[in-house]
Amino acid sequence: MDRVDVVQPALFAMGIGLAAVWRSLGVEPAAVVGHSQGEVVAAVVSGALSLEQGALVVAARSQAVLACAGQGGMALIERPVAEVEERLAPFGEALSVAAVNTAGSTIISGEAEAIEEIVAQLSAEGVYARKINVDYASHNAQMDPLLPGLAERFADLKPGGPEVAFYSTVTDEVVAGPELDGGYWCRNLRQPVRFDRALERLLDDGHGVFVEISAHPVLSMPLTDGSAERGGIVVGSLSRNSGGLDQLLRNLSLLHVQGHDLDTDRVLGNGDVLPLPTYAFQRDPYWIATSKPSGDLRSVGLRASEHPWLGAVTGTAADDGYLFTGRLSLAEQPWLAEHAAFGTVLVPGTGLLELALTAAHHVGAERVEELTLLEPL
């Protein structure tokens, strides 16, 4: 399974099969995008290539690449492409950018020894860099000798118009179909994969729910990173050591709980229908509203604070410091609900600064020179 001419056709078959399973469960793609050889799967799923044409492309390419096995390698570097290109410059033609996954994630390829050297350098500097488990250099000059023969083998490809929008990582465009000819698949093997640009265009066009059809979710992290700020939803299909239907259904349920409609008839079939209670469901929150306690704080060694957020002030036993305590809640400060990000209410930084200033005034200081927030409250 480690041989490129075995694993790539296997991954192709897995992708095609998983796409069919997702569709059988009622999940239909509005668009497709692929990464490197994954574009062949995307082209078949979109309808631009027939299954036979897609199988030809994958088989021919993987057999050709086998001739380069043992001569190269690839690595993932979690840094922007511009920074990676600067680090590659001293290596000359030995290394090049193979793919740009997101704004901060880049893949390189090239000579095996050079890959080992740069990964060791970056790791020693604390940069996340790791080798990818391949012994060839896709999207690199090492592929150039293969292209004439592949172009000849692909000469009879006759792609059609896709039924599902196909977002290309080669042209950065939504393809019409005919351009997915033999020349395209040679460029797909040789040029850097611009997954970042395809993802940005997908998001711009309103596609925000991503299902990765693969044996293990290798793109879910860049998909999540690249779409998080715009509310993207990302799920996989299968995962390593979890290759059964239960794992796929688990991912289907993740789609469902994040707001994606589920076709229960397709998923559950014609099973028994259980009677529901005859009364309407009560969807009220069950949290009990709490009242703010009152009493003489001096009886427990505290002093009342005049600040609306701080309930009490007490001197600390170990030194001359003070401890300010209070409680924040939407029940007592409902206006806080207006300051939220991605569904989570956050205490404004200005409010925390104001608390620090109150403490400063209590001990005779005039101002707060610096306030660093490590994470939002």
QUIBELBEL-V298607 format. One record per run of one state. SS is the DSSP state (alpha for helix, beta for strand, coil for the rest). FROM is the first residue (numbers start at 1). LEN is the number of residues. If there is no record, write none. Layout:
<<SS & FROM & LEN> <SS & FROM & LEN>>
//
This chain:
<<coil & 1 & 3> <alpha & 4 & 21> <coil & 25 & 6> <beta & 31 & 3> <coil & 34 & 4> <alpha & 38 & 9> <coil & 47 & 4> <alpha & 51 & 16> <coil & 67 & 5> <beta & 72 & 6> <coil & 78 & 3> <alpha & 81 & 14> <beta & 95 & 8> <coil & 103 & 2> <beta & 105 & 7> <alpha & 112 & 13> <coil & 125 & 4> <beta & 129 & 4> <coil & 133 & 8> <alpha & 141 & 13> <coil & 154 & 11> <beta & 165 & 3> <coil & 168 & 6> <beta & 174 & 1> <coil & 175 & 7> <alpha & 182 & 9> <coil & 191 & 2> <beta & 193 & 2> <alpha & 195 & 10> <coil & 205 & 4> <beta & 209 & 3> <coil & 212 & 8> <alpha & 220 & 11> <coil & 231 & 2> <beta & 233 & 3> <coil & 236 & 3> <beta & 239 & 1> <coil & 240 & 2> <beta & 242 & 1> <coil & 243 & 2> <alpha & 245 & 13> <coil & 258 & 6> <alpha & 264 & 5> <coil & 269 & 28> <alpha & 297 & 4> <coil & 301 & 2> <beta & 303 & 2> <coil & 305 & 5> <beta & 310 & 6> <coil & 316 & 6> <beta & 322 & 5> <coil & 327 & 7> <alpha & 334 & 5> <coil & 339 & 1> <beta & 340 & 2> <coil & 342 & 2> <beta & 344 & 2> <coil & 346 & 3> <alpha & 349 & 14> <coil & 363 & 15>>
//
